[in-house]
C-alpha cells in the first residue's frame, strides 16, 4: 500500500461517520416534529428495553428493535455512540467549539482516560436497581429520553417562538406555538450539558451516560479493535486531539475498548499511519474489561435500591394523591405507570392542544416530568389517540377512538380521566346572577355531562332574574377538561377537573358500587370426567388483560374483548392444563380471534360454533366467547381429556346469556 494510503482510508471512514451522524440527527429531529410517528430511536434504545423488562418482567412490543443495536455492539463495539446517537452528535458538535480551557496541552491531557469516567457504570448500577424495584428512574438519565424531552419541550418551542416573531416569513414558516411548564428548565439542562464540552470533550458521554455504560459493557467482547504500530509513532499526540471517548489511542498506553466511540479520528489524524482498526487486532496493549471497584458497584446498586422506598414513603402515591394528578387516557394504574414511563415527552409533544404537561409536584418526586393533564393549558381532544400511539414503553396503552368512547355514541365504559366539580362561589350563574352556558357548550360527551336548569335568582341590586344554572352528572363526565379550559372565570376557574373517578384506578372513585360477582364460565371439579380444578378462577377486565397476556393483549382488545376468565386444571394427576375463556363484544369478535389462530397441524372438532384441536391444545368459539385450552404435558390421553374439558365449558357457556 502506498505511504499515506491507510491514513486516507481512515479519513474516508471518519467522513462516513460524520454523514451517519448528520443523517441520524436529522431523522431524530424529523421524528420529534412529526405527530403520531413512533420514535424509532427510543424503541431501539437497549437501556430503555432492559429497564422496561426489569420493571415489568416483560418487554413491550417495539423494544425488540433494541437488539439491532445491542447485537452489533457485541461484535463491533460502541458504534451507536459515535455513529448514531443524536445526543452524542450534539455533544460532538459542541466539543468542536474552540475554548481557552481546552487548547494546547490541556486539550491533549483532557482526552486521556480519567478514572472519573467509571462513574457512569456506578450510575448504571443504581438506575437498574431502582428499575428492578419498579421505578423507571432510568428515564431521567437515558440519553435519548433526555434529548427528546429537552428538545421537544424546551428548545424546539423556543426556536419556533423566535422564528414566528422574526418577521412575516418566519410567521409563515413557524408552527402553532407550543408552551410547556418547565420548558426553560428542561432546555437549560441540555444547554448546560452541551456547554460542559467547552471544558471536557463529550463530558456527558464519558461520565454520566448510562446507555454508553451499558454498551461499553457489551463491547467488552467485540472483535473489532484498534491496532497500534508503535514503531511508526512519532510522539506527536495528534491521535488525542479529536478523541471523543478518552480511550487512550496513543501508542504506549493501554487502549480501552469500552470507552471508544469508533469515531475514527485517531486513525485519520495519525500522520504516520500508525493506527488502524481491524477485526481481531494483534495488539496486546488493550484493556477489554472495565476497571470497576466492587465496593462502588455495590454502593451504586444500594443507592438505587434505597431511592425507591424513600421516594414512595410519602403520601403522594396512595395515601394522599394530588387531585391534579390527571394522567393521559389509557394510562396504566399509577404504580405500573411509574414503572414504565421514561419521561421522554413523546405524548406531550404530540398532544394537539398541549394539554399534557410535565409534572412538577402533581405526581411526587418519583413522578417528576411524567405527563399530567393541565386543563387550563388545554383539554383532551375527544377523537385524539396520539399519546397511546407514540408511547414507546406501554405506560400509555395504545387505544382506539371507539375504546376511548368520547367522540362516538355513548359506550358502557368510556375511558375516564377524572371528574369535574363546580365552585358555585365563582360560577357566574350561581354567584353573580349572570347568564353563562360556556361549560355546557364545550362538554363533548353524548349525552352531555352538564345540563342547564332554569332558576329565578336575585342579583346584587335586588332585581329578580331568570338564568340557567349548570349541573354536572358525574356518571357522564369523563374528565376531559374542556369545561375548565373554556371557563371565562380566569385564574381560578368556576369548574375544575380532578383525578377522582379515573377509570385506571379502582380506589380513586366517588361513585362506589358493590361489584356483582361474575358468573363463572369455567366448570367445577367433576363437571368434566377426570378433571379437578386447581385454584380459583381469575378474572381480568379489558383494561387489565396485559397483566395476564402482556405482549399479545392488543390482538384481543382489537377484537372487542370485555373480560377474561382463566383457571388451572389437573387430569387424574397425569396432565395439567389451563383454560382461558375470553368474552368479546360480539360473536364476530370471537370468530375473528378463532380465525386468526394458525390452522397448520390442527383438525376440526365438534365444539361450539367452530373448533380445532392441536393435540396438546385446542381452541373454539361459541357466540361472543373465544376459548383456549392448553395442556402442559403431551401424554397419550391429553387430546381426549382436553376435548372432555372443552365440552364441559361449551355446555356451561350454552346456558349463560350475555
Secondary structure as GFF3:
##gff-version 3
##sequence-region A 1 658
A	DSSP	alpha_helix	5	32	.	.	.	ID=ss1
A	DSSP	alpha_helix	40	43	.	.	.	ID=ss2
A	DSSP	alpha_helix	46	56	.	.	.	ID=ss3
A	DSSP	three_ten_helix	63	66	.	.	.	ID=ss4
A	DSSP	alpha_helix	67	76	.	.	.	ID=ss5
A	DSSP	alpha_helix	79	79	.	.	.	ID=ss6
A	DSSP	pi_helix	80	84	.	.	.	ID=ss7
A	DSSP	alpha_helix	86	95	.	.	.	ID=ss8
A	DSSP	three_ten_helix	100	102	.	.	.	ID=ss9
A	DSSP	alpha_helix	105	110	.	.	.	ID=ss10
A	DSSP	three_ten_helix	115	118	.	.	.	ID=ss11
A	DSSP	alpha_helix	119	132	.	.	.	ID=ss12
A	DSSP	alpha_helix	138	141	.	.	.	ID=ss13
A	DSSP	alpha_helix	143	150	.	.	.	ID=ss14
A	DSSP	pi_helix	151	155	.	.	.	ID=ss15
A	DSSP	alpha_helix	156	164	.	.	.	ID=ss16
A	DSSP	alpha_helix	168	173	.	.	.	ID=ss17
A	DSSP	alpha_helix	183	195	.	.	.	ID=ss18
A	DSSP	three_ten_helix	196	198	.	.	.	ID=ss19
A	DSSP	alpha_helix	203	207	.	.	.	ID=ss20
A	DSSP	alpha_helix	210	218	.	.	.	ID=ss21
A	DSSP	three_ten_helix	219	221	.	.	.	ID=ss22
A	DSSP	beta_strand	224	228	.	.	.	ID=ss23
A	DSSP	three_ten_helix	230	232	.	.	.	ID=ss24
A	DSSP	three_ten_helix	238	240	.	.	.	ID=ss25
A	DSSP	beta_strand	255	256	.	.	.	ID=ss26
A	DSSP	alpha_helix	265	269	.	.	.	ID=ss27
A	DSSP	beta_strand	275	279	.	.	.	ID=ss28
A	DSSP	beta_strand	286	287	.	.	.	ID=ss29
A	DSSP	alpha_helix	294	312	.	.	.	ID=ss30
A	DSSP	alpha_helix	334	340	.	.	.	ID=ss31
A	DSSP	alpha_helix	346	350	.	.	.	ID=ss32
A	DSSP	beta_strand	356	358	.	.	.	ID=ss33
A	DSSP	beta_strand	371	373	.	.	.	ID=ss34
A	DSSP	alpha_helix	386	390	.	.	.	ID=ss35
A	DSSP	alpha_helix	401	404	.	.	.	ID=ss36
A	DSSP	beta_strand	419	422	.	.	.	ID=ss37
A	DSSP	alpha_helix	428	431	.	.	.	ID=ss38
A	DSSP	alpha_helix	438	442	.	.	.	ID=ss39
A	DSSP	beta_strand	450	458	.	.	.	ID=ss40
A	DSSP	beta_strand	464	472	.	.	.	ID=ss41
A	DSSP	alpha_helix	482	486	.	.	.	ID=ss42
A	DSSP	beta_strand	495	498	.	.	.	ID=ss43
A	DSSP	beta_strand	531	541	.	.	.	ID=ss44
A	DSSP	three_ten_helix	542	544	.	.	.	ID=ss45
A	DSSP	alpha_helix	546	549	.	.	.	ID=ss46
A	DSSP	alpha_helix	553	558	.	.	.	ID=ss47
A	DSSP	beta_strand	561	571	.	.	.	ID=ss48
A	DSSP	beta_strand	575	584	.	.	.	ID=ss49
A	DSSP	alpha_helix	587	596	.	.	.	ID=ss50
A	DSSP	beta_strand	603	604	.	.	.	ID=ss51
A	DSSP	beta_strand	610	613	.	.	.	ID=ss52
A	DSSP	beta_strand	617	622	.	.	.	ID=ss53
A	DSSP	beta_strand	625	631	.	.	.	ID=ss54
A	DSSP	alpha_helix	638	654	.	.	.	ID=ss55
###
